[in-house]
């Protein structure tokens, strides 16, 4: 499968990859996540910085060694992702705009150097049930409720699965998860969004 926006090539896998995402706070949206692979090894962690992460702080996606991969500012009704640590005047690699016409997430991402590439996210992040598809309508990642295989019991929404198809960057997928979490936390209503890259200066 043709890859898309690459945040870090180290998180592109040749085979389908299933990650477990754990929300580290049950009280506020956007507080943080830890992400593990099927062997229980830490893959990503997400921390918040700032006096109030829902208004002025930032949410940072890091690898297992604490290296910053993406930064997502916590600005109400403004949903963006920046490569690495956000710097002054840096352009986001994608931004999200809500659509009030249809009650679904519709994501369009134009990758620098690869115009015309776009993705669709359909489903309900609030219910942990979304599919990310490319312009060819091929599924590249899915967000699903986590099932305890030993008891066949569906776990709570603070634990869910991120399923990556071969060739799709897991760090970019987690960046989209952070934006969806912020949208959900901004108004607690599952809606729709269109994602567009910021224009280069």
C-alpha positions, 0 to 999 in steps of 0.5 A, spaced: 500 500 500 502 506 498 504 510 504 502 517 506 504 523 510 510 521 514 512 523 521 517 518 522 519 512 518 520 508 524 513 507 525 511 504 518 510 497 518 510 491 513 505 488 516 498 490 519 500 493 526 495 493 532 496 498 538 493 499 544 492 506 546 490 508 554 488 514 556 491 517 562 486 521 565 479 519 565 476 526 568 479 531 562 479 530 555 486 531 552 490 530 558 494 524 555 495 517 552 500 511 552 500 507 547 503 499 547 504 494 542 502 487 542 508 485 546 506 490 551 512 495 549 511 502 549 511 505 542 508 512 544 506 517 550 502 523 549 503 529 555 500 535 556 504 542 557 501 549 560 497 551 565 491 549 562 491 544 556 484 545 554 486 553 552 493 555 552 497 549 553 500 543 548 499 536 547 506 533 545 506 526 541 513 522 543 516 516 542 518 511 547 525 515 548 521 521 549 523 524 543 518 529 540 514 527 534 508 531 533 505 537 537 498 539 537 496 546 540 490 546 545 486 552 542 479 551 542 476 550 535 482 550 532 485 543 531 492 542 528 498 538 528 506 540 527 512 536 526 516 535 532 517 541 537 513 547 535 517 553 533 515 560 532 512 561 525 512 554 524 506 552 519 502 546 521 503 539 517 495 539 517 489 543 520 482 541 521 476 544 520 469 542 522 463 541 518 456 542 520 453 539 514 454 531 515 455 528 522 461 524 521 469 526 520 471 527 513 479 528 513 482 531 507 490 532 507 494 534 502 502 532 503 507 537 501 510 534 495 505 529 493 499 534 492 492 531 491 493 526 497 487 526 502 484 521 507 477 520 510 475 519 517 468 516 518 465 514 524 464 516 531 471 517 535 467 518 542 464 511 541 472 509 539 469 506 532 473 510 526 476 508 519 481 512 516 481 511 508 485 514 503 483 517 497 482 510 493 477 508 499 482 503 502 482 503 509 489 505 512 487 505 519 482 503 524 480 506 531 476 500 535 473 498 542 478 494 545 476 487 547 479 482 553 481 476 549 481 472 555 474 474 557 471 476 551 469 483 554 469 490 551 473 494 555 471 501 557 473 507 552 479 509 556 482 503 552 482 502 545 485 499 539 489 503 533 490 498 527 495 500 522 495 497 515 502 496 512 505 502 509 501 507 514 505 511 519 503 510 526 505 516 528 501 520 523 495 516 525 496 518 533 497 525 530 490 524 528 487 521 534 490 527 538 486 531 533 479 527 534 480 527 541 481 535 542 475 535 537 471 531 542 473 534 548 471 541 545 464 540 545 463 533 547 459 532 541 461 527 535 461 531 529 465 532 522 471 535 520 475 537 514 483 536 515 487 541 510 495 542 510 497 549 511 500 553 505 507 553 505 510 560 506 
